[in-house]
Structures are given as C-alpha cells and as structure tokens.
Amino acid sequence: MSAEPRVGAHPTAPEAAAEPAAGPEPATATPTATAGASGGRNARGAGDGAPPRAVGPWAATGWRWGAVLAALQLPLLAFLWAANAPGRANNDIRNQADQALGTIPFSDWHPPVMSALWEALLRLTGQISSLLAVQLLGLLCCGWLLARLIARYTGRRWLSLAGVLFPLAPAVLSQAGILFKDTQMGVALLLALLLLERVDGLRPRSWWWLLPALTALGYGAMVRRNALVAALPFIAFVAWQAWRALRARREARGLPPRPRRRLSAALALGLATLVGTGVFAGATLAADKVIVKLKDVQRTGQSNQIMLDDVIFTVPADELRASDLSPAFKEHLLSAQALCAKKGVIWDAYWKCYGRGVDGKYYAPIADGPELKRYWLATIPQHPARYLEYRFATYGLYLGRADLVWWDTGWRKDAAPVGLGNAAGPADDLSRWWVLEVWQKHLGWIYLPWFWLAAGAAALVAARWAGRARALVLVAASSALLYQLAYFPVIPAAHFRYTWWPAVALTAAWTVLAAVWIGALADRRAAAGRRG
C-alpha cells in the first residue's frame, strides 16, 4: 500500500515524482525515490509544479505532529469512555462475560478466543471494563494510524485531522462502545489493514510490520467464524508484496527479469493467495484448538441454527410430516414452523419459534442436532430453487433494514448482573443524539447494508484514481464486499453489527480517498496560482 505505483494523470501525494512507474521496479533507486520509499515523504518530486513541503519534526509526517495527533486522541478517549464504560452488553456478551468470569464453563457457541482474552484481562486488571478499554484504545490507535497515513499521502497536517475524527463517524461510533464480537473483529481487522499499509516489498525493514498486522488479523478472523472470508484480500496483499520482494531480489542479482504477462501474474498471485489462505486458516484453527483444550470448551453445534432455519422455512409442512424423522422431532419442527408463520418470522427460528436448545436453555445445543444435520443433507441440496428463493428473501430483508443501530442505556437487564452496562450522562446523550437524531433520523440510509454494498463497489472503481492509496482502498473495499456477500447463506437477523466491518472499512477507505483528492486539487490550484 505504501509503495503503490501512481495511477491517474495528476499527482495526489507529496512525492508524486518519487513513486515508481508501472513496470519492473529498478534494482537500485535514485536518491529521490529512495527517500520516498523509506518514509521521507515530505518533499515533493521535482517537476510536479507544487511547492516543496516543510521538512522537519513539525512537518506533516514529522514526529512532533505525530505526537500532536496522539494528544488529540486523549479527549476523544475520555469522551468515549464516559459514554460507554464499563461496556454496553446484550445477552450474547453476558454469556461471554460469564465464561470469562468463570461463572459458567467455556463453550463454542461464540468463538472462545474473546472470552479467553477477557479472562486474561480480568486476571491482569481485575476490571470487567478492561475489554472495553482494549477495544477503544484499538479504535483510537486506528484513528492515529489513519491520520499518519493521510499525512504521508498528502503532506498536509490539516487533512490528517480527518483520521483523528474517524471514530466519530456515525456508523463507526454507533457500535464502538458495545462489546460485540463483531466490534472486536472490526477493530482488529482495521488495525491489521493500517499496519499492513506499512509493509513494502521493496523495503526489507518494513516486513517487521507484518508481525503485529497478522496478530491483529488472526484475532479478527478467530473472533467471528465468517471473518476468514474478509481476511482474503489481506492475504492477497501480503502475497503481492512478497512477489515484489522476490522480483526485486532477482533483479538485484543481475538475473534477467521474467516477461510480464498479466494472466500468468494473476494466476501466480491467486495461487500464492490460496496457499497463504491455507496457512493462515491452519494457524488460526490450531490456535483455536489450543484454546479449546486449555479451557475445556464445550461443544454446542451452533451451526445447527442455520440448518434449522433452512428446514423450517423451506420444507413444506406436508413434506415434513411424510419424512422419516423421529415423531418427537418432527412434531417439534412442525410446531415451530406454525409458530414462525403466526409471528411472521422468516429467520432465527432457534430463538423465536423453536424454543432454543436442550430444556429450552439459551446457547444449548439442539437435542436432535445429528438428526437435523442428516435431514438437511438429504433434503436441502435436492431442492436448490426453494433454498435460493428463501435465502434471497432473507438477504433482501437484511439489505433493506438496520436494526439495533444504537444500544440504549436502559437496556441493562443482561448487562447489570456481570457489572456491565453504561451509565446515563452527557457523553451518552451526545453520542445518541449524533448517531440517531442527526444521522438515522435524517439520513438513515447510511446504516443500511445496501448502501455499504454500493459504497464498496464504488470504492473499487474509485481506486483507479487513488494514487498511492490504491492498494489500501482495494483491500478495504474487497474485504468489506466479500464479508457482506458471505452472509447470503447464513444471515440470521438485520442487526447493524453484521454490517459494522464493511461500514468501518469503507469509512476509512473513503476518508483516505477524499483526503488524497482534496490534496491533489489544492496542489493544482497552488501550481496554477504560481503560473498565473
């Protein structure tokens, strides 16, 4: 990302002339190009018509301005803490908190990595709010990294302030204080994205950024089961940087460059991404197995929820009656089907119609789970048309709704017993007013999933004119789109938390795009003024 070739006709970054042109990178760089690639990003390249940027500690990329940006985050941290501490919570989060506190055994209804982290934080600090502290610090760290990135791309301090304000974007702020695994995943993936931006295949020292980036990416992929698909563009980016490094090393040894064929290069990158995905998935699976063993995690068969929906909402009642299912299970399914129809429910039958798991307990496995799986495999694949009709209906409902955009202070029934639930106050009132009264009331479509699908598709197109930010925008937009599309066969509700990662990724991407374009426009106007 940090060494993306220039795209477009106009300069959009402080060192436009220092960016490598499309084509094989030279084995040895000129002094100007070396400065641009190694972080000396304050000087403009010669011949672009823009005035030289200030150089020194107070420059946009200087350490003093970086310290100012960090200091500006402190009042924002205080505000977010006052609005949300010790953390907003629903029954899902209560279940994970109980595991961390040792009140109940660990289970895999939710990926156990979050409860394991929370337990470690509790032992370290003794505070139930410690997970919120990590979440907010991670989000503000992302804001600081985003601000520094914009400063490097534009050379302008005032534009970098957009990164500081990033956590206050309404779609970002709406879920920032609730301890959903979705929020944990979103913060971790964004942190991984902004750390990976520092990796440049042509600068060997930059590969050190890969370690914290992959750590954050691994946690993000483990904390929500369907997050692996969102990690694919990250892995593709690492594979691309590795390819650039290998090609540069080959040229440095004096070997002739291989002919560049787009198809073969794309196939090689795809293969490297596939291998990298296998390695990454294997590593996260191994880490999960370690947690399962250390914490004696109980199996719940949570994926049976999805199969239960497919059976109840796609198999006609007459077909269910004629099935070879056990009489008790068959009657249970038919009763749930009738209740769902009466309620007008089309998803989430486990919670709304079926009566939950064994003995009606929350987060308990379905008593007839093996039989359900057998019936699903024997029935659902044989009727793809009605399955697709159902899944298009649920996905369409998801795209056009945004429930639980804000978790209200009064919803403390599940949070209070474990010491969670924020207190009412001016910070909470101001946050709620900003998210709901200003934005949802007047521009509510910014929370709708279809809007973020459209924003992701538009970002993929706009990346053509993103200059050095092209790779970052492509990774963010493709990750957001893949994540949203992956909900097609599994979406259980229209909660906004399922769209939070796309909203966060694309808010960051469009913030960078806007800053780059504004900086380029200011450069052109300044150059025109000097010529005039």
VEXMARRO-553108 format. One record per residue (C-alpha): y, x negated, z. Coordinates in steps of 0.001 Angstrom, whole numbers, padded with zeros to 6 digits, always signed. Example, Ala and Ser with C-alpha at 12.3 -4.5 7.8 and 13.67 -1.06 7.14 Angstrom:
-004500-012300+007800-001060-013670+007140
END
This chain:
+000000+000000+000000+002388-002739+000910+001827-004548-002352+001555-001636-004763+002748-002538-008281+006001-000987-009393+005676+002371-011038+008551+004040-012803+011618+002781-014583+014028+002405-011703+013893+000153-008632+013001+002034-005469+012607-000739-002913+014685-003642-001636+012710-006238-003530+012059-004378-006775+012012-007521-008882+009705-009225-006418+006941-006668-006900+004053-007828-009096+003948-006227-012511+000948-004241-013631-001791-006598-014695-003620-009520-013109-001761-010975-010156-000792-014621-010669-002766-017184-008727+000439-018679-007399+003535-016648-006631+007125-017549-007193+009240-018083-004072+010856-014679-004538+007539-012922-004979+006078-014755-002012+008902-013576+000197+008413-010001-000968+004689-010048-000352+004751-011697+003029+007186-009441+004747+010565-010923+003807+011678-007591+002479+015442-007711+002960+016547-009482-000185+016853-007650-003463+015247-009175-006515+017647-010735-008994+018799-008642-011888+018426-005155-010408+022148-004631-010082+022062-003801-006365+023870-005749-003675+021767-008058-001504+020584-006539+001734+021540-008027+005046+019142-010687+006266+018511-011423+009925+017414-009776+013152+019772-006834+012638+018611-006176+009075+016611-003026+008357+013388-004987+008723+014646-007288+011483+013111-007344+014927+016258-006099+016661+016419-002966+014539+012708-002515+015199+013463-002652+018922+016223-000064+018464+013788+002249+016680+011331+001826+019544+014047+002555+022101+014991+005721+020239+011436+006939+020764+011801+006893+024558+013936+010037+024930+011654+011743+022429+008631+010776+024527+010345+012148+027626+011103+015413+025821+007549+015851+024517+006122+015042+027944+008389+017545+029678+007435+020226+027148+003671+019715+027241+002405+017845+030333-000283+017759+031534-001505+019211+028231-001937+022638+026694-005536+023829+026566-007800+026643+025458-011452+027329+026292-012683+024604+023895-010541+021984+025597-011542+023341+029018-015183+022747+028054-014443+019141+027064-012362+018575+030213-015216+019868+032382-017509+017312+030759-015006+014516+031364-014609+015593+034993-018369+015706+035499-018372+019429+036293-020881+020158+033537-023226+017939+031540-022107+016442+028248-023084+018485+025188-022666+018070+021439-021028+021452+020772-017919+019341+020385-018392+015685+019346-018803+013917+022713-016542+010963+021860-013409+012824+023011-014913+013769+026382-016198+010203+026782-012709+008810+026125-011187+011336+028515-013708+010399+031198-012830+006712+030788-009124+007506+031051-009736+009580+034171-011558+006695+035807-008748+004353+034848-005792+006538+035856-007151+009420+037922-004909+011784+035920-006094+014703+033789-002900+014250+031771-003965+010784+030623-005392+012098+027344-002084+013786+026521-000308+010504+027265-002543+008694+024768-002019+011458+022211+001767+011448+022477+002012+007659+022550-000168+007530+019454+002027+010072+017673+005220+008195+018562+003627+004916+017510+003025+006573+014152+006697+007572+014028+007754+003975+014712+005396+002564+012084+006671+005137+009609+010258+004143+010371+009460+000449+009854+007666+001251+006615+010677+003171+005280+012940+000281+006290+010784-002116+004273+010644+000167+001272+014366+000963+001153+016175-001785+003068+018282+000878+004787+018433+001394+008514+019767+004940+008358+016853+006085+006194+014363+004599+008631+015570+007087+011245+013504+009698+009395+010438+008068+010893+011820+008441+014401+012385+012153+013804+008977+012661+012195+007257+014001+015385+009876+016782+015499+008936+018159+012094+007939+021765+012864+004381+021534+011505+003833+018306+013444+005417+019467+016695+003549+022779+016701+000237+021207+017777+001431+017902+019259+001068+018991+022880-002293+020764+022795-005415+018685+023291-007442+019989+020376-009924+017598+018810-008057+018461+015590-004867+016988+017056-006701+013918+018280-008153+013490+014801-004784+013930+013087-003040+011334+015246-005908+008867+014804-006021+009278+011014-002260+008946+010651-002289+005808+012788-005091+004412+010611-003103+005238+007459+000045+003462+008635-001885+000424+009879-003826+000170+006621-000491+000180+004801-000021-003333+006171-003213-004612+004529-002572-006534+001307-005489-008085-000527-003262-010950-001677-002233-011925+001856-005272-013059+003860-003472-012797+007199-002806-009116+006615-006526-008358+006889-006170-008548+010672-004573-005100+010462-007943-003801+009312-009454-004038+012802-007107-001586+014598-006933+000588+011480-010705+001007+011268-010902+001583+015029-008457+004481+014706-010211+005734+011574-013589+005580+013311-012362+007619+016273-010765+010153+013938-013993+010516+011977-016093+010865+015136-013914+013334+016996-014363+016057+014362-017554+016343+012327-015963+017239+008991-013418+014417+009224-015593+011962+007298-014502+013505+004023-010864+012846+004982-011717+009175+005501-012977+008653+001933-009554+007747+000450-009020+005242+003272-012290+003543+002409-011372+003551-001286-008101+001816-000431-009907-000903+001528-012320-001369-001393-009387-001713-003790-007698-004323-001619-010970-006237-001342-011258-006193-005145-007723-007556-005483-008519-010322-002995-011703-011307-004842-009914-011362-008188-007102-013500-006809-009632-015922-005291-011414-016165-008657-008174-016985-010433-007210-019498-007752-010456-021381-008506-009420-021624-012144-012036-019192-013407-011032-017083-016401-010114-013524-015464-012597-010886-016454-011346-008465-019113-009737-005430-017591-011456-002224-018628-010301+000874-016848-013651+002623-016946-015610-000338-015602-012963-000989-012942-013074+002663-011878-016874+002596-011708-016817-000616-009684-014254+000848-007282-016296+004033-006989-019446+002069-006223-017626-000069-003642-016229+003097-002057-019696+004631-001952-021152+001548-000279-018202+001344+002114-018609+005013+002981-022274+004439+003763-021459+001503+006017-018638+003393+007737-020727+006535+008213-023591+004460+009554-021317+002692+012023-019812+005947+013318-023262+007527+013560-024542+004530+015520-021558+004717+017865-022178+008432+018359-025838+007778+019175-024773+005237+021797-022569+007865+023451-025358+010442+023241-027725+008070+025008-025259+006818+027626-024026+010294+028513-027351+012100+028118-025717+014552+025729-027448+017923+025469-028153+019321+022011-026682+022731+021216-027306+023227+017494-023668+024092+016965-024068+024054+013178-026171+027224+013551-022837+029057+013878-022264+028540+010164-025737+029742+009231-025304+032762+011473-022146+033768+009590-023835+033309+006212-026778+035516+007218-024810+038267+008964-022102+038567+006303-024102+038073+003093-027570+039539+003658-027634+043363+003321-028982+045319+006283-031917+046698+004267-032946+043186+003305-032745+042059+006920-034941+044984+008031-037526+044074+005413-037563+040384+006383-040336+038622+008269-038048+037721+011171-039262+038426+014688-038440+042020+015750-036101+040997+018591-034129+038507+016493-033975+040955+013582-032587+043665+015832-030051+041232+017298-028814+040310+013810-028571+043953+012723-026644+044902+015864-024239+042002+015350-023814+042941+011688-022927+046533+012606-020510+045413+015333-018753+042979+012985-018365+045739+010386-016931+048073+013024-014431+045428+014149-013513+044431+010600-014605+040852+011294-015764+038620+008422-016381+035324+010230-017049+033677+013599-019858+036097+014461-021192+033897+017274-018075+034585+019335-017020+038019+018070-020193+040008+017393-023394+038169+018201-022867+037703+021932-022789+033890+021904-025816+031774+022849-028709+031990+025286-027977+034582+028009-024547+035160+026448-023220+031817+027668-020348+030009+025982-021333+026902+023971-025025+027640+024494-027474+027254+021614-028681+030316+019759-032041+031248+021226-033589+031804+017799-031966+028766+016196-035108+027377+014464-035967+030802+013051-032383+031271+011877-032483+027931+010066-035777+028770+008395-034483+032144+007232-031216+030658+005975-033053+028069+003883-035384+030705+002466-032685+033279+001712-029138+031990+001189-029838+029448-001625-031709+032181-003541-028531+034292-003804-025688+031932-004756-023474+034685-006174-023170+036658-002962-022849+033432-000931-019952+032247-003112-018357+035691-003013-018417+035575+000780-017126+032022+001026-014319+032675-001453-013331+035677+000681-013229+033645+003901-011448+030706+002276-008911+033027+000684-008218+034580+004070-007793+031116+005550-005339+030053+002831-003059+033016+003429-002896+033033+007240-001799+030752+010043-002856+031901+013490-002034+030108+016746+000815+028083+015286+002033+027712+018864+000063+027737+022110+002159+029712+024538+002854+028521+028085+001495+031768+029509-001984+031191+028079-003275+029276+031105-006440+031192+032038-008775+028482+030747-006446+025538+031381-005495+026077+035016-008937+025572+036643-009081+021967+035385-005434+021153+036088-004186+021630+032532-001530+023932+031134+002118+023065+030665+004902+024446+032809+007726+026608+031522+011070+024882+031207+013933+023982+028877+011879+021500+026850+009137+024058+026264+011688+026745+025405+013445+024467+022918+010157+023441+021275+009023+027023+020978+012367+028106+019540+012243+025332+016941+008647+025965+015844+008635+029760+015922+012156+031189+015870+013715+028748+013427+010783+027996+011144+007983+030544+011399+010334+033495+011566+012396+032497+008530+010211+030043+006599+006747+030931+007815+005060+029746+004621+005391+026122+005805+002480+026820+008162+000242+028466+005569-002677+026430+004229-001914+027305+000593+001474+025618+000994-000123+022368+002113-002658+022532-000711+000255+022833-003116+002185+020075-001323-000854+017802-001608-001278+018449-005326+002450+017880-005888+002298+014616-003920-000484+013330-006178+001795+013927-009167+004904+012560-007438+003068+009347-006550+003657+008316-010184+007286+007708-009241+006737+006456-005689+007154+002734-006388+005664+000607-003657+004780+003738-001680+002389+004888-004395-000862+003902-002678+000187+005337+000684+001116+008660-000920-002129+008775-002899-004266+008093+000175-002409+010620+002334-002422+013369-000308-006041+012922-001396-007235+012788+002223-005338+015987+003026-006686+017794-000042-010283+016707+000498-010136+017777+004125-008812+021234+003272-011260+021784+000432-014167+020705+002636-013539+023786+004788-014707+026057+001966-018325+026417+003210-017589+026323+006939-014161+027812+007756-014578+029944+010921-011002+031176+011508-007419+030869+010267-006109+028749+013134-003343+026363+012120-005115+023494+013847-007544+023395+010903-004574+022569+008668-002823+020183+011038-004093+016950+009500-003003+017972+005980+000364+019029+007389+000811+015727+009242-000366+013542+006350+001785+015310+003780+004845+015483+006021+004593+011706+006327+003988+011262+002580+006923+013435+001533+009165+011793+004128+008419+008411+002533+008866+009792-000984+012225+011328-000103+013429+008102+001541+012360+005983-001439+014068+008279-003919+017268+008562-001879+017375+004769-001536+016910+004341-005288+019671+006877-006002+022049+005072-003624+021251+001775-005369+022027+003205-008783+025308+004692-007594+026316+001411-005956+025468-000512-009128+027409+001966-011264+030406+001657-008943+030465-002129-009290+030178-001962-013067+032996+000574-013194
END
